[in-house]
Amino acid sequence: MKEKKQVSHYCYLFAAFCFFISAVINLFQNDTQYLSVIQFFLVAVFFVLSKRMDEN
C-alpha cells in the first residue's frame, strides 16, 4: 500500500509540473492567456493532492 501511495505522489507531482510548464507557455501567447489561469489552478490542485498522498 505504501508503494501505491508513493507512485501516486510522484504522478501528481509530475502532472503539476507538466501543467506548470504548459501554463507558462500559454501565459506568453496572446490567444491562450485565459487558459494559463486555469492551468495554474490545476497546478495548485495537483500539488495539494501530492502532499496529501505524502502525508498518509
Buried (B, 14 or more C-beta within 10 A) or exposed (E): EEEEBEEBBEBBBEBBEBBBEBBEEBBEEEEBEEBBEEBBEBBEBBBEBBEEBBEE
